[in-house]
C-alpha cells in the first residue's frame, strides 16, 4: 500500500481500511501462534500499513481542525 493511495481516501474509508488491517493482523497472529503462517513478511507489512493509515488519519484531522479554526 502506497502512502498516496491512503491520502486519496476519505476519513470513513480510512476507518474501514484500519479495521480491515487490524483484523488481518489478528488473523496473522493466530496463524503464527498455531504454526500455520507461511508468509512471515506479511506481519511486518500489515503493521506498517496500520501505522501509515493512522498517521495519515491524524494528519487529515489536524488539517480539518486548522481549517475549522481559520474559518472561525
Number of C-alpha atoms within 10 A of each C-alpha: 11 8 12 9 8 19 16 10 15 12 16 10 12 18 15 12 18 19 13 13 17 16 12 16 19 13 14 20 15 13 14 15 10 9 9 11 16 10 9 11 9 14 18 11 13 17 14 13 20 18 13 17 21 17 13 18 21 12 13 15 13 12 12 12 12 11 11 10 9 8 7 5
